[in-house]
Amino acid sequence: MRPPPIAFPSNHRPQAGSYSRLAKFIGATTPRLGVGPLSQNDTQGRSPNSQQSVAPSRTLGHRWSPPFPGMNSSYSIRRRTTVRCLLASLGIVFFAAVCGMMTPAARAAAAAARPNVVLLLTDDQGYGDLSVHGNPILKTPQLDRLHGESIRLTDFHVAPMCTPTRGQLMTGVDALRNGAMNVSSGRTNLRREFPTMADIFSAQGYRTGIFGKWHLGDDYPYRPQDRGFHESIWFPSSHVSSAPDFFNNDYFDDTYIHNGTRQQFKGYCTDVFFREAMAWMRQRAERHESFLCYLPLNAPHGPLFGPERYREPYHAQKPNVARFFGMIACIDENVGRLEAFLRETGLRENTIFIFMTDNGTATGDSVYNAGMRGKKIGLYDGGHRVPFFLRWPAGKLRAPADIDALTQVQDVLPTLIDLCGLRPPANAKFDGTSLAGLLRGTTDTLRDRMIVSQFSRMNDPRPKPGDAVVMWKKWRLVTDKELYDLSTDRAQERNVIEQFPDIAARLRGHYAQWWAGVEPRVHEFSPIHIGSEHENPTLLTPCDWMDSFLDQQAQVRRQKKNGAWALFVERAGDYEIALRRWPIEADAPITAALPPHHGVDGTTAAGDAFPVASAEMKIGDVGQIRTVGTDDKAVTFNVRLKGGRTELQTWFRDADGREIAGAYYVYIRRVAGS
């Protein structure tokens, strides 16, 4: 039987603020991880019930209590422990650990059965981008070996693009419900009321680390360190060289964010993330600490930069395909290094190793797409059916084999909770269901269910009813207009909606209920917090403009756009708001052009000059205008702000007062206040 829902000691200290105001909302004083006090605006807005056809193995309500902090050194279980065993035979050990009274020997002895988790997620690699899946050109021997040692979910679905998949993976909750539904446009931040995988693992004694692409919020309180990760080496937004990323990062010797501080790392990005993850896991092994290692790579996402030697075998392909395949070959080689590391450290047997990807292929479909229609961003299966391998040698799972049940990324978190013997958060509700029985072989089927995949599109970010795929068994209802039976038409070439009106009606009925559940909050933005002791100053970039898309440094260099940010002022007081065209590290005047950046494996276009003569900003009901000199790198406004929700917009104008663009980089610092 599963342990009861986790509850935390009343003296469990949050990083900041008082949470007694939340008692009425959550029914108990459950502190949050690394966040300040919530405002009324944070807790308003109803969270409807899920319309999932299959009853999950646990019931959680979508109005879940806010994410809780991981136990600090005073309380945490410092060695790998199995909650089931502790509660069954040594319940006192748990409480002793919470109080920090366990001896190292006792903690080590209690740790034996608790598995580690390594979750490897690649970016833009599709189902057909593996040689074991039939690709006639690409060679992936290490991933092929992992495939042979794993249970494979062969009808496993994610969102057709980055952020929605990642938010669903971290929370087990649909993207339009958890708020992380778009790669940009202010719709990336993962709502605070949903606990993440890292929150849940860290609160029950695991050490947690992320190495790579987060893409669920660049600012407080949405960063990895705010959402349950003890160790974080990551870059902001959608890709290396995105607008908020360190300027001119180009995959080689880049500067990433390490536990809140920018730090340069020598080497190619994929090698760096694997290397740092293994170093961190080695430390955990030496200290006998259970761990969750989340390894979400940026590769093979564009720009398609990588070491030349990996793409040499593919020189006969189109240049972008050769680069794409070369990046996957580098990943594959690192998977081999990771496997050797797990064996060498003795971690392999009791580590759950998951490999999956975040959406359908972005580039490889011109060579091979495993017989599917569509690719990244599309609602056909080629856009969202991806590989999923799970291996746990000591886990007493069924033998390696294909499982063809309809599954989804929202199933991963509830599954890991069961496999690791964790207690589910009280009063929460997943849109996914645990697959533990399927993996253990205690059942061969899942209960009948329908699932919906919908996200917010880059150039049309406001989600619209019907812009989704509804899946049931081998049926696919696409954009409410097309129906496909994949049991006879894997390539989705024959629309049979007129031949099967009853099936279409059933799928439409399920979608209507689902949409009614998410629609009330679908246009609710999660604000960036300013003035917090956890992040001051705060950097704002165009990635978080509400429903306005600009998220690449290449766009910053050439395009002219504008938008507004949703903000929450944590503390009333005096603030400095500095408007820039270029980020601080570029060290360039607002009006200046920038030369091309010649990286190790590619060149970024030059940046255009803007004839800016004045800068304007408006935050709430406060507006100011200032002139801009030709040598000015920033224009700074001093304002007094009230606490609570607000919006900020900026304008750069020419000498005639015509708008050119918004400020692409805004630095906000609280200088004094209550």
C-alpha positions in Angstrom: 0.0 0.0 0.0 1.1 3.6 -0.7 2.2 5.7 2.3 -0.2 8.4 3.3 0.0 11.9 1.9 3.1 13.8 3.1 2.6 16.4 5.9 5.4 18.6 7.2 6.4 19.6 10.7 4.9 22.8 11.9 8.4 24.2 12.5 9.5 23.5 8.9 11.0 26.9 8.0 10.4 28.5 4.6 13.0 30.7 3.0 11.0 33.8 3.3 7.8 35.3 4.5 4.9 34.3 6.7 2.4 31.8 5.3 -0.3 31.9 7.9 -2.4 33.7 5.4 -2.5 30.5 3.3 -4.1 28.4 6.0 -7.6 29.1 4.9 -6.7 28.3 1.3 -4.8 25.0 1.9 -6.3 23.9 5.2 -2.9 23.9 6.9 0.2 26.0 7.2 2.3 24.4 4.6 5.3 26.5 3.8 6.5 27.1 0.2 9.9 26.6 -1.4 12.0 29.7 -1.6 9.2 32.1 -2.2 7.8 35.2 -0.4 4.3 35.5 0.9 1.5 35.1 -1.6 -0.9 37.9 -2.3 -4.6 37.6 -2.7 -4.0 37.8 -6.5 -1.8 34.8 -6.3 -4.5 32.6 -4.8 -7.5 33.8 -6.7 -8.9 32.1 -9.7 -10.6 28.7 -9.5 -8.9 25.5 -10.6 -11.4 23.2 -12.2 -11.5 19.5 -11.8 -9.9 17.2 -14.4 -12.0 15.5 -17.0 -9.6 12.5 -17.2 -11.4 9.4 -18.4 -9.2 7.1 -16.3 -9.3 7.5 -12.6 -5.7 8.2 -11.5 -4.2 5.9 -8.9 -4.4 8.8 -6.5 -6.8 11.8 -6.3 -5.3 15.2 -6.1 -7.2 18.5 -6.4 -6.0 21.1 -8.9 -6.2 23.7 -6.1 -3.2 22.1 -4.5 -1.4 23.6 -1.6 1.5 25.7 -2.7 4.8 23.9 -3.3 6.6 23.1 0.0 10.3 23.5 0.7 12.7 20.7 0.6 13.9 19.7 4.1 17.0 21.7 5.0 20.0 20.2 6.7 18.3 20.4 10.1 15.5 18.2 9.0 16.3 16.3 5.9 17.0 12.7 5.6 20.6 12.8 4.6 20.9 9.2 3.4 18.8 7.2 1.0 15.7 5.9 2.9 12.7 4.0 1.9 9.6 5.5 3.4 7.6 2.3 3.0 10.1 0.3 5.1 10.5 3.1 7.6 6.8 3.4 8.3 6.3 -0.4 8.3 9.2 -1.4 10.6 11.1 1.6 11.9 8.8 4.6 12.0 10.8 6.2 14.6 13.8 6.5 12.2 11.8 8.9 10.0 11.1 11.3 12.9 14.7 11.0 14.1 15.9 11.9 10.6 13.5 14.9 10.5 15.0 16.1 13.7 18.5 15.6 12.4 19.3 12.9 15.0 20.2 10.0 12.8 23.7 8.8 12.8 25.5 8.4 9.5 25.5 4.6 9.9 21.8 4.5 10.6 21.1 6.7 7.6 23.2 4.6 5.3 21.6 1.4 6.6 18.1 2.9 5.9 19.1 4.0 2.4 19.5 0.6 0.7 16.1 0.3 -1.1 15.4 3.9 -2.2 16.2 4.3 -5.9 17.9 7.2 -7.6 16.3 8.7 -10.7 18.1 10.0 -13.8 15.7 11.7 -16.2 17.3 12.5 -19.6 15.3 14.7 -21.9 16.5 15.8 -25.3 15.2 18.7 -27.2 13.7 18.5 -30.7 14.7 14.8 -31.2 11.8 12.8 -32.6 10.7 9.2 -32.5 12.4 8.5 -35.8 15.7 10.1 -34.8 17.1 6.8 -33.4 18.7 4.0 -35.4 16.9 1.4 -33.2 13.6 2.9 -34.5 14.6 2.3 -38.1 16.5 5.5 -39.1 18.6 4.4 -42.1 21.2 7.1 -41.7 21.6 8.1 -38.1 23.6 5.9 -35.7 22.8 5.9 -32.0 24.5 2.7 -30.6 24.3 3.8 -26.9 20.7 4.8 -27.0 20.0 1.6 -28.9 21.6 -0.4 -26.1 19.5 1.5 -23.6 16.4 0.6 -25.7 17.3 -3.1 -25.4 17.6 -2.9 -21.6 14.4 -0.8 -21.0 10.7 -1.0 -21.0 9.6 1.1 -24.0 6.3 3.0 -24.2 5.6 3.0 -27.9 2.5 5.1 -27.9 3.8 7.8 -25.5 2.8 11.5 -26.1 4.1 14.9 -25.1 3.1 18.4 -26.2 4.3 19.4 -29.7 6.7 21.9 -28.3 9.1 22.6 -25.4 7.6 24.4 -22.4 4.2 22.6 -22.3 6.0 19.2 -22.2 8.4 20.3 -19.5 5.6 21.8 -17.3 3.5 18.6 -17.7 6.6 16.5 -16.9 7.3 18.4 -13.7 3.8 18.6 -12.4 1.7 15.8 -14.0 -0.8 18.5 -14.9 -2.0 19.6 -18.4 -0.3 22.7 -19.8 -3.3 24.9 -20.1 -4.1 24.1 -16.4 -0.6 24.6 -15.0 0.0 27.9 -17.0 3.3 26.8 -18.8 1.8 26.6 -22.2 4.1 28.6 -24.6 7.8 28.9 -25.2 7.5 32.7 -24.8 4.8 35.4 -24.8 4.5 35.6 -21.1 3.0 32.1 -21.0 6.1 30.2 -19.8 5.9 30.6 -16.0 4.8 27.5 -14.2 2.0 28.4 -11.7 3.1 28.4 -8.2 0.3 26.3 -6.8 1.5 23.2 -8.6 4.3 21.3 -6.8 7.1 20.1 -9.1 8.8 16.8 -9.2 11.7 18.4 -7.5 9.5 19.8 -4.7 8.1 16.4 -4.0 11.4 14.5 -4.1 13.3 17.1 -2.1 10.7 17.2 0.6 11.1 13.5 1.2 14.9 13.4 1.6 16.1 13.3 -2.0 18.8 15.7 -3.3 17.7 17.2 -6.5 19.7 18.7 -9.4 19.0 20.1 -12.9 21.6 20.4 -15.6 20.4 22.1 -18.9 17.2 23.6 -20.1 14.5 24.6 -17.6 12.2 26.7 -19.7 9.5 27.2 -17.0 10.4 30.7 -15.9 13.5 32.8 -15.9 12.8 35.0 -12.9 11.8 34.6 -9.3 9.7 32.7 -8.2 9.8 30.4 -11.2 13.5 29.5 -11.5 14.7 26.0 -10.7 16.1 27.0 -7.3 12.6 28.3 -6.5 10.9 25.1 -7.5 12.6 22.4 -5.5 16.1 22.0 -7.0 19.1 22.1 -4.7 21.6 22.2 -7.5 21.0 24.0 -10.7 23.1 24.7 -13.8 20.8 26.0 -16.5 20.2 28.7 -19.1 17.1 30.8 -19.4 14.3 30.5 -22.0 14.0 28.2 -25.0 17.6 27.7 -26.2 21.2 28.8 -25.8 21.3 32.3 -27.4 17.7 33.1 -26.5 17.0 36.7 -25.6 17.6 36.4 -21.8 20.6 34.1 -22.2 24.1 35.4 -21.7 24.8 37.5 -24.7 26.7 35.7 -27.5 26.5 32.3 -25.9 27.1 29.9 -28.8 27.2 26.3 -27.3 31.0 26.5 -26.6 32.5 27.7 -23.3 29.2 29.3 -22.5 28.1 31.2 -19.4 25.2 29.5 -17.6 23.4 30.2 -14.3 24.8 28.1 -11.4 22.6 28.3 -8.3 21.6 31.8 -9.1 25.0 33.1 -10.2 26.3 33.4 -13.8 29.4 31.2 -14.3 31.4 30.2 -17.4 31.8 26.5 -18.1 34.5 25.3 -20.5 33.4 22.9 -23.2 30.6 22.1 -25.6 27.1 22.4 -24.0 26.1 18.8 -24.2 29.4 17.7 -22.7 29.2 20.3 -20.0 25.7 19.3 -18.8 26.6 15.6 -18.7 29.9 16.3 -17.0 28.4 18.5 -14.3 25.5 16.1 -13.7 27.9 13.2 -13.2 30.1 15.2 -10.9 27.1 16.1 -8.8 25.8 12.5 -8.8 29.3 11.3 -7.7 29.1 13.6 -4.7 25.7 12.2 -3.8 26.9 8.6 -4.1 29.9 9.4 -1.8 27.6 10.9 0.8 25.0 8.0 0.4 22.3 10.5 -0.6 19.4 9.5 -2.8 19.0 11.8 -5.8 16.9 13.0 -8.6 19.0 14.1 -11.5 17.1 16.0 -14.2 19.2 16.3 -17.4 17.2 18.3 -19.9 19.6 19.0 -22.8 19.3 21.9 -25.2 20.5 19.7 -28.0 19.6 19.0 -30.8 17.6 22.3 -30.7 18.8 25.0 -33.0 21.0 26.9 -33.7 22.5 23.7 -34.9 26.0 24.2 -33.6 28.3 21.4 -32.6 31.8 19.8 -32.9 32.6 19.1 -36.5 33.7 15.5 -35.9 30.2 14.4 -35.0 28.6 15.5 -38.2 31.4 14.2 -40.5 29.7 10.8 -41.0 26.6 12.6 -42.3 28.3 15.0 -44.7 26.2 13.5 -47.6 23.0 14.8 -46.0 21.6 18.3 -46.3 23.8 20.7 -44.1 21.1 21.2 -41.4 20.4 17.4 -41.3 24.1 16.7 -40.9 24.4 19.2 -38.1 21.2 17.8 -36.4 22.4 14.2 -36.6 25.8 15.2 -35.4 24.3 16.8 -32.3 22.4 13.6 -31.6 25.6 11.6 -32.1 27.2 13.7 -29.4 24.3 13.0 -27.0 24.6 9.3 -27.8 28.3 9.3 -27.0 27.6 11.0 -23.7 24.9 8.4 -22.8 27.7 5.9 -23.1 29.8 7.9 -20.7 26.9 8.2 -18.3 26.4 4.4 -18.5 30.1 3.8 -17.7 29.8 6.2 -14.7 26.8 4.5 -13.3 28.6 1.1 -13.5 31.8 2.5 -12.0 30.1 4.1 -9.0 27.8 1.1 -8.4 24.7 3.3 -9.0 23.4 1.5 -12.1 21.4 -1.3 -10.5 19.3 0.9 -8.2 18.9 3.9 -10.5 15.7 4.5 -12.5 17.0 5.8 -15.9 14.5 7.4 -18.2 15.1 8.6 -21.7 12.5 10.7 -23.5 12.3 13.7 -25.8 10.2 16.9 -25.5 8.4 16.9 -28.9 8.5 15.5 -32.4 11.5 16.0 -34.6 12.4 19.5 -35.8 14.8 18.5 -38.6 15.1 14.8 -39.1 11.7 14.2 -40.8 13.1 14.7 -44.2 15.2 11.6 -43.7 12.9 9.4 -41.6 9.9 9.9 -39.4 8.9 6.3 -38.5 5.9 6.4 -40.8 4.3 9.3 -39.0 2.8 12.5 -40.3 3.9 15.8 -38.9 6.8 17.2 -36.8 7.4 19.7 -34.0 4.5 22.1 -33.4 2.1 19.9 -35.3 -0.9 18.1 -33.9 -0.4 14.9 -36.0 1.4 12.1 -34.2 4.8 13.1 -35.6 4.6 16.3 -33.5 4.0 14.6 -30.1 4.6 10.8 -30.2 8.1 10.4 -28.8 10.4 7.7 -27.4 10.2 6.7 -23.8 12.6 4.2 -22.3 12.7 3.2 -18.6 15.3 1.0 -17.0 15.6 -0.1 -13.4 17.7 -3.3 -13.0 16.9 -3.7 -9.3 13.3 -2.6 -9.5 11.7 -6.0 -10.2 10.0 -4.6 -13.2 8.7 -6.7 -16.2 11.4 -7.8 -18.7 12.4 -5.2 -21.4 9.6 -5.0 -23.9 7.4 -2.7 -25.9 4.1 -1.5 -24.2 1.6 -0.1 -26.7 -0.8 1.5 -24.2 -1.8 5.1 -24.8 0.4 7.0 -22.3 1.5 10.6 -21.8 4.1 12.8 -20.2 1.7 13.7 -17.4 2.0 10.0 -16.3 5.7 10.3 -15.4 5.5 12.1 -12.1 2.7 9.9 -10.5 4.6 6.8 -11.8 7.9 7.9 -10.1 6.1 8.7 -6.9 4.9 5.1 -6.8 8.1 3.5 -8.0 10.2 5.4 -5.4 7.7 4.8 -2.6 7.0 8.5 -2.0 4.0 10.0 -0.5 1.8 12.0 -2.9 1.1 15.6 -2.0 -2.1 16.0 0.0 -5.1 17.4 -1.9 -3.4 17.6 -5.3 -4.6 16.0 -8.5 -2.7 14.8 -11.5 -4.0 14.7 -15.1 -1.8 11.7 -15.6 -2.0 8.3 -13.9 0.6 6.0 -12.4 2.0 3.4 -14.8 3.7 1.5 -12.0 1.5 -1.5 -12.3 2.1 -1.7 -16.0 5.9 -1.5 -15.5 5.9 -4.0 -12.7 3.8 -6.4 -14.7 1.0 -6.6 -12.2 -1.4 -5.4 -15.0 -1.2 -5.5 -18.8 -3.6 -2.7 -19.5 -4.6 0.7 -18.4 -8.2 1.7 -17.8 -9.9 3.2 -20.8 -9.1 6.9 -21.1 -9.0 9.9 -23.4 -6.2 12.5 -23.3 -6.0 16.0 -24.8 -2.9 17.8 -26.0 -3.2 21.5 -26.5 -0.7 24.4 -26.1 -0.3 28.1 -26.9 1.2 28.8 -30.3 4.2 31.1 -30.8 2.6 33.5 -33.3 -0.9 33.2 -32.1 -0.5 32.7 -28.3 -4.1 33.0 -27.1 -5.4 29.3 -27.0 -8.6 28.7 -28.9 -11.2 26.0 -28.4 -10.7 23.1 -30.7 -7.0 23.8 -31.5 -6.0 20.4 -30.0 -5.6 16.7 -30.6 -7.9 14.4 -28.6 -6.6 10.8 -28.3 -8.5 7.6 -27.5 -7.0 4.2 -28.2 -5.8 4.5 -31.8 -8.2 7.3 -32.6 -7.1 10.9 -33.1 -9.4 13.9 -33.4 -7.3 16.8 -34.9 -8.5 20.4 -34.6 -12.1 19.2 -34.3 -12.2 18.6 -38.0 -10.2 15.5 -38.8 -10.5 12.0 -37.5 -7.9 9.3 -38.0 -7.8 5.6 -37.1 -4.2 4.8 -36.5 -4.8 1.1 -36.3 -5.3 1.1 -40.1 -3.7 4.5 -41.0 -0.5 5.2 -39.1 0.4 8.0 -41.5 -2.9 9.8 -40.9 -3.7 10.1 -44.5 -7.4 9.3 -44.5 -9.8 11.6 -42.7 -12.7 9.3 -41.6 -14.7 11.8 -39.6 -17.8 11.3 -41.9 -17.6 7.6 -41.7 -17.4 7.5 -37.9 -19.6 10.3 -36.5 -20.2 8.5 -33.2 -16.5 8.3 -32.5 -16.1 12.0 -33.4 -19.0 13.0 -31.2 -17.5 11.0 -28.2 -14.1 12.7 -28.6 -15.7 16.1 -29.0 -17.8 15.6 -25.9 -14.7 14.8 -23.9 -12.9 17.8 -25.3 -15.8 20.1 -24.4 -15.6 19.0 -20.8 -11.9 19.4 -20.7 -11.9 22.9 -22.3 -14.6 24.0 -19.8 -12.2 23.0 -17.0 -9.2 25.0 -18.3 -10.8 27.9 -20.0 -11.5 30.1 -16.9 -7.8 30.7 -16.3 -6.4 30.2 -19.8 -5.6 33.9 -20.2 -4.3 34.4 -16.6 -0.6 35.4 -16.6 1.7 34.4 -13.8 3.5 37.6 -12.8 7.3 38.1 -12.3 8.0 39.2 -8.8 10.2 42.3 -8.3 11.7 43.7 -5.1 12.1 40.2 -3.5 15.1 39.4 -1.3 15.5 36.3 -3.5 16.2 38.3 -6.7 17.1 41.9 -6.7 17.7 43.3 -9.3 15.4 41.4 -11.7 16.1 41.2 -15.4 13.0 41.5 -17.7 13.3 40.4 -21.4 10.9 40.2 -24.3 10.3 36.5 -23.7 7.8 37.6 -21.0 5.9 40.2 -22.9 2.3 39.2 -22.7 1.1 37.7 -26.0 3.9 39.2 -28.0 6.6 36.9 -29.4 10.3 37.8 -29.4 12.6 35.3 -27.7 15.9 35.1 -29.7 19.0 37.2 -29.6 18.9 37.1 -33.4 15.5 38.8 -33.2 16.8 41.3 -30.7 19.5 42.3 -33.2 17.1 42.9 -36.1 13.4 43.1 -35.1 11.3 46.0 -33.8 8.6 44.9 -31.4 7.0 45.8 -28.1 5.0 44.3 -25.3 4.1 44.6 -21.6 5.2 42.6 -18.6 2.9 41.2 -15.8 4.6 42.0 -12.5 4.0 41.6 -8.8 5.7 44.1 -6.5 6.6 42.2 -3.4 7.5 45.2 -1.3 6.3 48.8 -1.6 9.2 51.2 -1.9 11.6 53.0 -4.1 12.7 51.3 -7.3 15.2 51.9 -10.1 14.0 50.8 -13.6 16.8 50.8 -16.2 15.9 50.5 -19.9 18.4 49.1 -22.3 18.5 48.0 -26.0 21.3 45.6 -25.3 22.1 43.6 -22.1 24.6 44.8 -19.6 27.2 42.3 -20.7 27.1 43.6 -24.3 28.2 47.0 -23.0 26.8 48.9 -25.9 24.8 52.2 -26.3 21.1 52.1 -26.9 21.5 53.6 -30.4 24.5 51.5 -31.4 24.7 48.7 -34.0 26.6 45.6 -33.1 28.9 43.6 -35.3 28.2 39.9 -36.2 29.3 37.4 -33.6 31.6 34.8 -35.0 31.3 31.7 -32.8 33.1 28.4 -32.8 30.7 26.8 -35.2 28.6 29.6 -36.7 27.9 33.3 -37.0 25.2 35.5 -35.6 24.0 38.4 -37.7 24.9 42.0 -36.9 22.6 44.1 -34.8 20.9 47.1 -36.4 21.3 50.6 -35.0 18.1 52.2 -33.7 17.7 56.0 -34.0 16.5 56.3 -30.4 16.0 59.9 -29.1 13.8 59.3 -26.1 12.7 56.5 -23.7 9.4 56.1 -22.0 8.1 53.8 -19.4 4.8 53.3 -17.7 4.3 51.0 -14.6 0.8 51.0 -13.2 -0.3 54.6 -13.2 3.2 56.0 -13.1 4.7 57.2 -16.4 7.9 59.0 -17.2 9.9 60.1 -20.3 13.6 60.9 -20.7 15.9 61.9 -23.5 18.5 59.4 -24.8 22.0 60.5 -25.7 24.0 58.8 -28.4 26.4 57.3 -25.8 23.8 56.3 -23.2 23.8 52.6 -22.5 20.8 52.8 -20.3 18.1 55.2 -19.2 17.2 54.9 -15.5 13.9 55.9 -14.0 13.3 56.2 -10.2 9.8 55.5 -9.1 7.9 54.7 -5.9 5.8 51.6 -6.2 2.9 50.1 -4.3 2.8 46.5 -3.5 0.7 44.1 -5.5 0.1 43.2 -9.2 0.9 45.7 -11.9 2.0 45.9 -15.5 5.1 47.6 -17.1 5.6 48.7 -20.7 8.4 50.7 -22.3 9.0 52.6 -25.5 12.0 53.8 -27.4 11.1 56.6 -29.8 12.8 58.6 -32.5 13.3 62.4 -32.7 9.7 62.8 -34.1 8.2 60.8 -31.2 7.5 57.7 -33.4 7.7 54.4 -31.6 10.7 52.2 -32.7 10.5 49.3 -30.2 10.2 48.5 -26.6 13.3 48.2 -24.3 14.5 44.6 -24.8 16.3 44.5 -21.5 14.9 46.1 -18.3 16.7 45.9 -15.0 14.5 46.6 -11.9 16.1 47.1 -8.5 14.4 47.9 -5.2 16.6 50.4 -3.5 14.6 51.1 -0.4 11.2 50.3 1.1 9.2 48.5 3.7 
